[in-house]
Amino acid sequence: MIRIWRIVPIMNGNLKKAIWKSALAAMLLASSSFAGYGFSDYRDRDQSHFVMKDPKPFRPDKEVVTVVMREAIPRGGGYTYQYPRENPEPVLTDKYAMEGALSMEIELIASDYSGVAICIAGSVDLTPYLEEGVLEFWIKGAQGGENALFVLVDDGVKSNGESLQVKLRSKSLGEITTEWKHFSIPLKLFGNTGVYWDAKNTREVMLPFSWSNFKGFRLEVRKDENESFKVWIDDIVIKKHGKPYEGPAHYPFRNEI
């Protein structure tokens, strides 16, 4: 036992020296390898793989209550989903952009009931803005004349976790064209009656929509209402105020249970 305790400190000392020598050699090698190679070179090492565009600047807007999608899928717990599962996932693309550098490409299965939802982290209380608030976004169609439903969803607090939806027909608010078009839709047009699909009983269930727990935006199509459906959407926001609605009187026709 005595001999072992005498040897170990010597071995540890030699080991420490060897480690320090190795670390010093690695530092010298690294410094020589990065000589003349700045951080900007490292940051832009993949630049050749992408077409880099100068982003269009965003206009500061204190009227925005919440951003649903702008330059990115919502972070910090935000997410997207599509249905049915076979439907292509939404993707961010630099092919088109109204503001900034990116838009979201959404392709839906025209021969089925399909949709894509963009959900924020947590939820937002929109009840203070129901009278004057608006949903705003830009949209561009691949063919023009696409027929869709613009949908808001809550977080399911009133329906056992199933998100309630309030929907408006795109064509009742204007045409989707092959050029960027701006939609500004008063929140009160969506009404107070939410609906969700009860898969167990294969029926729609109507309940009061939870405006105090707004969760996100959804774009959907009904079966066989389009030959194909592909659009790009950008800068989806909820604002405190918007222009007065100038559409049909008393629309929507069913806004209360």
C-alpha positions in Angstrom: 0.0 0.0 0.0 2.8 2.4 0.9 4.6 1.9 -2.5 1.4 2.5 -4.4 0.7 5.9 -2.7 4.3 7.0 -3.5 3.9 6.2 -7.2 0.5 7.8 -7.9 1.6 11.4 -7.2 4.5 11.0 -9.6 2.2 9.5 -12.3 -0.3 12.3 -11.8 2.4 14.9 -12.1 3.6 13.4 -15.4 0.1 13.1 -16.6 -0.6 16.8 -15.9 2.5 17.8 -17.8 1.4 15.7 -20.8 -2.1 17.2 -20.8 -0.7 20.8 -20.7 1.7 20.0 -23.5 -1.1 18.6 -25.6 -3.4 21.5 -24.9 -0.7 24.0 -25.8 0.0 22.2 -29.0 -3.7 22.2 -29.9 -4.0 26.0 -29.2 -1.0 26.7 -31.5 -2.5 24.5 -34.2 -5.8 26.2 -34.0 -4.3 29.7 -34.0 -2.3 28.8 -37.1 -5.4 27.2 -38.8 -7.6 30.3 -38.3 -4.9 32.8 -39.3 -6.5 35.0 -41.9 -9.9 33.4 -41.4 -12.4 35.8 -39.8 -15.8 35.2 -38.2 -17.6 36.6 -41.2 -16.0 33.9 -43.3 -17.2 31.2 -41.0 -20.7 32.8 -40.8 -21.0 33.0 -44.6 -19.5 29.6 -45.3 -22.8 28.2 -46.8 -23.6 31.3 -48.8 -23.0 29.6 -52.1 -25.8 27.2 -51.3 -28.5 29.9 -51.2 -29.6 32.9 -53.2 -29.2 35.7 -50.7 -31.7 38.6 -51.2 -31.7 42.0 -49.6 -34.7 41.8 -47.2 -37.4 44.4 -47.5 -37.6 46.4 -44.3 -40.5 46.0 -41.9 -42.5 49.1 -41.0 -42.8 49.6 -37.2 -46.4 49.2 -36.3 -47.6 49.8 -32.7 -51.1 48.6 -33.7 -50.0 45.0 -33.9 -51.5 42.9 -31.0 -49.8 39.6 -32.1 -47.7 38.3 -35.0 -48.9 34.9 -36.2 -46.3 34.5 -39.0 -43.6 36.9 -40.1 -40.3 35.6 -41.6 -40.5 32.4 -39.6 -42.8 29.7 -38.1 -43.6 30.9 -34.6 -40.9 30.2 -32.1 -40.9 29.5 -28.4 -43.6 26.9 -28.6 -45.3 27.9 -31.8 -46.0 25.3 -34.4 -47.7 24.4 -37.7 -49.8 21.4 -38.6 -51.5 20.1 -41.7 -54.3 17.7 -42.4 -54.7 15.1 -43.6 -51.2 13.8 -42.9 -50.6 13.2 -46.6 -50.9 17.0 -47.2 -47.6 18.6 -47.9 -46.1 20.5 -44.9 -46.0 24.3 -45.1 -42.5 25.6 -45.9 -40.7 28.9 -45.7 -39.4 30.0 -49.1 -37.4 32.9 -50.5 -39.1 32.5 -53.9 -41.6 35.2 -53.0 -41.9 37.7 -50.2 -44.1 40.7 -49.6 -42.1 42.0 -46.7 -38.8 40.8 -45.4 -37.1 37.9 -47.3 -39.4 34.9 -46.7 -43.0 33.9 -47.2 -44.8 30.6 -46.4 -45.7 28.3 -49.2 -48.9 26.4 -48.6 -50.1 23.6 -50.8 -53.4 21.8 -50.1 -55.0 18.6 -51.5 -57.8 20.0 -53.6 -59.6 16.6 -53.8 -60.0 16.4 -50.0 -60.9 18.4 -47.0 -57.5 19.8 -46.1 -55.8 22.6 -44.4 -52.7 24.1 -42.7 -52.7 25.9 -39.4 -50.1 28.3 -37.9 -50.3 28.5 -34.1 -48.5 30.8 -31.8 -46.9 30.0 -28.5 -49.5 30.2 -25.7 -52.6 32.3 -26.5 -53.7 35.9 -26.8 -56.8 37.7 -25.4 -58.5 39.4 -28.3 -61.7 40.4 -26.5 -60.6 44.1 -26.1 -60.2 44.3 -29.9 -63.4 42.6 -31.2 -65.1 45.8 -32.3 -62.3 47.5 -34.1 -59.6 44.8 -34.5 -58.6 43.2 -37.7 -56.8 40.1 -39.1 -54.3 41.2 -41.8 -52.1 39.3 -44.2 -50.8 39.1 -47.7 -51.6 36.2 -50.1 -50.6 35.3 -53.6 -52.1 32.4 -55.6 -50.3 30.1 -58.1 -53.2 30.2 -60.5 -55.5 32.9 -59.2 -59.1 32.5 -58.3 -58.4 30.0 -55.5 -61.3 29.2 -53.2 -60.4 28.9 -49.6 -61.6 29.4 -46.0 -59.8 31.9 -43.7 -60.0 30.4 -40.2 -59.2 31.6 -36.7 -58.7 29.0 -34.0 -58.7 29.1 -30.2 -56.8 26.8 -27.8 -59.7 24.5 -27.0 -60.4 25.6 -23.5 -64.1 25.3 -24.0 -64.1 22.1 -26.0 -62.0 19.5 -24.1 -58.8 20.5 -26.0 -60.4 20.5 -29.5 -59.6 23.9 -31.1 -62.8 25.8 -32.0 -62.8 27.5 -35.4 -64.5 30.5 -36.8 -64.4 30.7 -40.6 -65.0 33.1 -43.5 -65.1 32.3 -47.2 -62.2 33.9 -49.1 -64.4 34.8 -52.1 -66.8 36.7 -49.8 -64.0 39.0 -49.0 -62.3 39.3 -52.4 -60.4 37.3 -55.0 -57.0 35.6 -54.5 -54.9 36.6 -57.5 -51.5 35.8 -58.9 -50.2 39.1 -57.5 -49.8 39.8 -53.8 -53.1 40.9 -52.3 -53.7 42.4 -48.9 -56.6 41.3 -46.8 -57.8 43.2 -43.8 -60.7 41.4 -42.1 -62.6 42.8 -39.1 -62.5 40.3 -36.2 -66.2 40.8 -35.5 -67.0 39.4 -39.0 -65.9 36.0 -37.7 -68.7 36.1 -35.1 -68.9 34.2 -31.8 -69.9 30.8 -32.9 -67.0 28.3 -33.1 -67.2 24.8 -34.5 -65.0 21.7 -34.2 -65.2 18.2 -35.8 -66.2 15.5 -33.3 -64.5 12.5 -34.9 -66.0 10.0 -32.4 -69.6 11.0 -33.4 -68.7 12.1 -36.9 -70.4 15.5 -36.6 -69.6 19.2 -36.2 -70.1 20.6 -32.7 -70.9 24.3 -32.2 -69.8 26.2 -29.1 -68.9 29.8 -28.2 -65.5 30.7 -29.7 -63.0 31.7 -27.0 -61.8 35.1 -28.2 -59.9 35.4 -24.9 -57.7 32.4 -26.0 -56.8 33.1 -29.6 -54.3 30.5 -30.8 -53.7 30.9 -34.5 -54.7 31.2 -38.2 -55.7 28.4 -40.5 -56.1 28.2 -44.3 -58.3 25.3 -45.5 -60.2 24.1 -48.6 -63.3 22.0 -49.1 -63.3 18.9 -51.2 -63.3 19.4 -55.0 -63.8 23.2 -54.8 -60.4 23.7 -56.5 -58.6 21.9 -59.3 -55.4 22.5 -57.4 -54.4 24.8 -54.6 -51.1 26.4 -53.9 -50.6 29.9 -52.4 -47.9 32.0 -50.7 -48.8 33.9 -47.5 -46.9 36.5 -45.7 -47.0 38.8 -42.6 -50.1 37.4 -40.7 -50.9 39.7 -37.8 -53.8 40.8 -35.6 -54.1 44.6 -35.3 -56.0 46.7 -32.8 -57.8 48.8 -35.4 -58.6 48.6 -39.1 -60.7 50.2 -41.8 -64.5 50.0 -41.4 -66.0 47.0 -43.2 -67.6 47.8 -46.5 -69.0 44.4 -47.5 -72.6 43.0 -47.4 -74.7 44.2 -44.5 -75.3 41.8 -41.6 -72.5 39.5 -42.8 -71.8 36.9 -41.5 -75.4 35.7 -41.2 -74.8 33.3 -38.3 -72.6 34.8 -35.6 -74.5 33.8 -32.4 -75.5 30.4 -31.0 
